[in-house]
């Protein structure tokens, strides 16, 4: 395969596919059979090849190789332009850093592009090599949509479990790593929600725009994916509210701890304030101070300070200051 072609298949209509070489890349949009060419967006050669394919509008090429994308479905150039995102399940990656896949679909030709590996695409490739994959372009789109949506469930369930563990640990005390974990979970929720809302709209529009291409079963798959996305968005709304409530609870617990410490300091200050006044008063070195001629005056003064402090403590205790 060339540097810009990730996959090039000719579907056999039975769930299998034949891998094709670079020399067999079409230069005209096929009108029979079903070809799927999956491209690497980072390779300029792929952009140049697609511009040279007769029947593919320049607007489609630019959309497939755009740096920034947003989930959408739109009819363009006699085909259906579809941009979807899937959770990032690549090793050492954050699932909320979603990976996009762009497709231009006609009845006999699919050209797609990606910037990072998407496991849902790899699942389809594996199915085709085993003879258990999609049978045509519409089936490939329906399968990809269903697979992308299905992989999100595990990520959202994991996120919900982590938040539940945080909620249970709040009563046991606040640790700095708990606060950091909560902030991270909230950011993941926001990022996922940011892409899932437009993805829901894109999938709903896909179900409407592809009626002429898809069978009733394939349309039902798309509708089911749209329903799942709707549930996920609602779940993310709930998770976001829980994150906000936990942040408020963290703030409240922290404020309570601070108030308790300040209260103890205030009590100690109240007890030692008159004692400090007396020790300061008796510390001045001028004539006329009582007890200067009495050898036991120091100890008597210490006993008086202890009695005064104890009396203050008892008085505060009876007044229920603490």
PEKA-V774450 format. One record per residue. N is the residue number from 0. RES is the residue in three letters. PSI is psi as a letter, one per 20 degrees, with the letter a starting at -180 (none if undefined). D_LAST is the distance of its C-alpha to the last C-alpha in Angstrom with 1 decimal. Layout:
N/RES/PSI/D_LAST ; N/RES/PSI/D_LAST
This chain:
0/UNK/q/78.7 ; 1/UNK/r/78.5 ; 2/UNK/h/75.4 ; 3/UNK/i/74.5 ; 4/UNK/o/75.1 ; 5/UNK/g/72.3 ; 6/UNK/q/74.1 ; 7/UNK/o/77.4 ; 8/UNK/q/78.3 ; 9/UNK/o/81.0 ; 10/UNK/q/79.7 ; 11/UNK/i/82.3 ; 12/UNK/j/81.1 ; 13/UNK/j/80.4 ; 14/UNK/i/76.9 ; 15/UNK/a/78.3 ; 16/UNK/q/79.2 ; 17/UNK/p/81.5 ; 18/UNK/p/80.3 ; 19/UNK/q/82.4 ; 20/UNK/r/83.2 ; 21/UNK/h/82.9 ; 22/UNK/i/86.6 ; 23/UNK/j/86.0 ; 24/UNK/p/83.4 ; 25/UNK/q/84.6 ; 26/UNK/i/85.8 ; 27/UNK/q/86.1 ; 28/UNK/o/83.6 ; 29/UNK/q/84.9 ; 30/UNK/i/86.3 ; 31/UNK/r/86.7 ; 32/UNK/b/84.6 ; 33/UNK/o/81.0 ; 34/UNK/q/79.9 ; 35/UNK/o/76.4 ; 36/UNK/p/75.8 ; 37/UNK/p/72.3 ; 38/UNK/q/72.0 ; 39/UNK/o/69.8 ; 40/UNK/h/68.6 ; 41/UNK/i/68.5 ; 42/UNK/o/72.3 ; 43/UNK/h/74.4 ; 44/UNK/h/77.4 ; 45/UNK/g/75.9 ; 46/UNK/g/75.5 ; 47/UNK/g/79.1 ; 48/UNK/g/80.4 ; 49/UNK/h/78.7 ; 50/UNK/h/80.1 ; 51/UNK/i/83.5 ; 52/UNK/o/83.2 ; 53/UNK/p/85.4 ; 54/UNK/i/83.5 ; 55/UNK/o/80.0 ; 56/UNK/q/79.0 ; 57/UNK/h/77.6 ; 58/UNK/h/74.5 ; 59/UNK/g/73.8 ; 60/UNK/g/74.2 ; 61/UNK/h/71.8 ; 62/UNK/h/69.2 ; 63/UNK/h/69.5 ; 64/UNK/j/69.0 ; 65/UNK/q/66.4 ; 66/UNK/g/63.5 ; 67/UNK/p/60.8 ; 68/UNK/r/60.9 ; 69/UNK/q/59.1 ; 70/UNK/p/59.7 ; 71/UNK/r/62.6 ; 72/UNK/p/65.8 ; 73/UNK/q/68.8 ; 74/UNK/p/72.6 ; 75/UNK/p/74.4 ; 76/UNK/k/77.9 ; 77/UNK/j/79.1 ; 78/UNK/a/76.2 ; 79/UNK/o/72.5 ; 80/UNK/p/70.1 ; 81/UNK/p/66.8 ; 82/UNK/p/63.8 ; 83/UNK/r/61.0 ; 84/UNK/q/58.0 ; 85/UNK/q/56.8 ; 86/UNK/q/53.7 ; 87/UNK/o/54.1 ; 88/UNK/j/54.4 ; 89/UNK/q/56.2 ; 90/UNK/p/54.9 ; 91/UNK/k/51.9 ; 92/UNK/q/51.6 ; 93/UNK/p/48.9 ; 94/UNK/h/49.9 ; 95/UNK/i/48.7 ; 96/UNK/m/51.2 ; 97/UNK/q/53.8 ; 98/UNK/p/57.5 ; 99/UNK/q/60.2 ; 100/UNK/p/63.6 ; 101/UNK/p/66.3 ; 102/UNK/q/69.4 ; 103/UNK/o/72.5 ; 104/UNK/p/74.1 ; 105/UNK/r/77.6 ; 106/UNK/h/79.4 ; 107/UNK/j/81.0 ; 108/UNK/p/78.9 ; 109/UNK/p/75.3 ; 110/UNK/p/74.3 ; 111/UNK/r/70.6 ; 112/UNK/q/68.7 ; 113/UNK/q/65.5 ; 114/UNK/h/63.7 ; 115/UNK/q/61.7 ; 116/UNK/p/62.4 ; 117/UNK/p/61.3 ; 118/UNK/h/61.2 ; 119/UNK/h/62.3 ; 120/UNK/g/65.5 ; 121/UNK/h/66.0 ; 122/UNK/g/65.7 ; 123/UNK/g/68.5 ; 124/UNK/g/70.6 ; 125/UNK/g/70.1 ; 126/UNK/g/71.1 ; 127/UNK/g/74.2 ; 128/UNK/h/75.3 ; 129/UNK/i/74.9 ; 130/UNK/j/76.8 ; 131/UNK/k/73.8 ; 132/UNK/a/72.8 ; 133/UNK/q/73.4 ; 134/UNK/i/76.9 ; 135/UNK/a/77.0 ; 136/UNK/g/75.2 ; 137/UNK/h/73.5 ; 138/UNK/h/72.4 ; 139/UNK/g/71.1 ; 140/UNK/g/69.0 ; 141/UNK/g/67.6 ; 142/UNK/g/66.9 ; 143/UNK/g/65.1 ; 144/UNK/g/63.0 ; 145/UNK/g/62.0 ; 146/UNK/g/61.3 ; 147/UNK/g/59.2 ; 148/UNK/g/57.1 ; 149/UNK/h/56.8 ; 150/UNK/h/55.4 ; 151/UNK/h/52.5 ; 152/UNK/g/51.1 ; 153/UNK/h/50.1 ; 154/UNK/g/48.3 ; 155/UNK/h/46.3 ; 156/UNK/g/45.5 ; 157/UNK/g/44.2 ; 158/UNK/g/42.1 ; 159/UNK/h/40.6 ; 160/UNK/g/39.8 ; 161/UNK/g/38.1 ; 162/UNK/h/35.9 ; 163/UNK/g/35.1 ; 164/UNK/h/34.1 ; 165/UNK/g/31.8 ; 166/UNK/g/30.2 ; 167/UNK/h/29.6 ; 168/UNK/i/28.0 ; 169/UNK/g/25.5 ; 170/UNK/i/22.9 ; 171/UNK/i/23.5 ; 172/UNK/q/22.4 ; 173/UNK/p/24.1 ; 174/UNK/q/26.9 ; 175/UNK/h/29.1 ; 176/UNK/h/32.2 ; 177/UNK/g/30.8 ; 178/UNK/g/30.4 ; 179/UNK/g/33.9 ; 180/UNK/g/35.3 ; 181/UNK/g/34.0 ; 182/UNK/g/35.6 ; 183/UNK/g/38.8 ; 184/UNK/h/38.9 ; 185/UNK/g/38.4 ; 186/UNK/h/41.3 ; 187/UNK/g/43.5 ; 188/UNK/g/42.9 ; 189/UNK/g/43.8 ; 190/UNK/g/46.9 ; 191/UNK/g/48.1 ; 192/UNK/h/47.7 ; 193/UNK/h/49.5 ; 194/UNK/h/52.7 ; 195/UNK/h/52.5 ; 196/UNK/g/52.6 ; 197/UNK/h/56.0 ; 198/UNK/h/57.1 ; 199/UNK/g/56.7 ; 200/UNK/h/58.9 ; 201/UNK/g/61.4 ; 202/UNK/h/61.8 ; 203/UNK/g/62.2 ; 204/UNK/h/64.9 ; 205/UNK/g/66.5 ; 206/UNK/h/66.9 ; 207/UNK/g/68.7 ; 208/UNK/h/70.8 ; 209/UNK/j/72.0 ; 210/UNK/h/73.4 ; 211/UNK/i/77.0 ; 212/UNK/h/76.2 ; 213/UNK/q/74.2 ; 214/UNK/r/74.9 ; 215/UNK/h/72.9 ; 216/UNK/g/71.1 ; 217/UNK/h/70.2 ; 218/UNK/h/69.0 ; 219/UNK/h/66.8 ; 220/UNK/g/65.3 ; 221/UNK/g/64.5 ; 222/UNK/h/62.9 ; 223/UNK/h/60.9 ; 224/UNK/h/59.6 ; 225/UNK/g/58.7 ; 226/UNK/g/56.7 ; 227/UNK/g/54.9 ; 228/UNK/g/54.1 ; 229/UNK/g/52.8 ; 230/UNK/g/50.4 ; 231/UNK/g/49.3 ; 232/UNK/g/48.5 ; 233/UNK/h/46.5 ; 234/UNK/h/44.7 ; 235/UNK/h/43.9 ; 236/UNK/g/42.6 ; 237/UNK/g/40.2 ; 238/UNK/h/39.2 ; 239/UNK/g/38.6 ; 240/UNK/h/36.3 ; 241/UNK/h/34.4 ; 242/UNK/g/34.1 ; 243/UNK/g/32.7 ; 244/UNK/h/30.1 ; 245/UNK/h/29.1 ; 246/UNK/h/29.0 ; 247/UNK/h/26.7 ; 248/UNK/g/24.5 ; 249/UNK/g/24.5 ; 250/UNK/g/23.5 ; 251/UNK/g/20.7 ; 252/UNK/h/19.3 ; 253/UNK/g/19.8 ; 254/UNK/h/18.0 ; 255/UNK/g/15.0 ; 256/UNK/g/15.1 ; 257/UNK/g/15.6 ; 258/UNK/h/12.8 ; 259/UNK/g/10.3 ; 260/UNK/g/12.2 ; 261/UNK/h/12.4 ; 262/UNK/g/8.7 ; 263/UNK/g/8.6 ; 264/UNK/h/11.8 ; 265/UNK/g/10.8 ; 266/UNK/g/8.3 ; 267/UNK/h/11.3 ; 268/UNK/g/13.7 ; 269/UNK/h/12.3 ; 270/UNK/g/12.7 ; 271/UNK/i/16.0 ; 272/UNK/g/17.6 ; 273/UNK/h/19.0 ; 274/UNK/g/19.9 ; 275/UNK/h/21.7 ; 276/UNK/g/23.4 ; 277/UNK/g/24.7 ; 278/UNK/h/26.0 ; 279/UNK/g/27.6 ; 280/UNK/g/29.2 ; 281/UNK/i/30.6 ; 282/UNK/i/31.8 ; 283/UNK/q/34.5 ; 284/UNK/m/38.0 ; 285/UNK/q/39.7 ; 286/UNK/q/41.4 ; 287/UNK/i/39.9 ; 288/UNK/p/36.6 ; 289/UNK/q/35.7 ; 290/UNK/i/36.1 ; 291/UNK/h/38.5 ; 292/UNK/i/41.1 ; 293/UNK/p/38.9 ; 294/UNK/h/38.7 ; 295/UNK/j/35.5 ; 296/UNK/h/33.7 ; 297/UNK/g/31.8 ; 298/UNK/h/30.3 ; 299/UNK/h/29.6 ; 300/UNK/g/27.8 ; 301/UNK/g/25.7 ; 302/UNK/h/24.8 ; 303/UNK/h/23.8 ; 304/UNK/g/21.5 ; 305/UNK/g/19.8 ; 306/UNK/g/19.6 ; 307/UNK/g/18.2 ; 308/UNK/g/15.5 ; 309/UNK/g/14.6 ; 310/UNK/g/14.8 ; 311/UNK/g/12.4 ; 312/UNK/g/9.8 ; 313/UNK/g/10.7 ; 314/UNK/g/10.7 ; 315/UNK/h/7.3 ; 316/UNK/g/6.2 ; 317/UNK/h/9.0 ; 318/UNK/j/8.3 ; 319/UNK/l/5.1 ; 320/UNK/h/3.8 ; 321/UNK/none/0.0
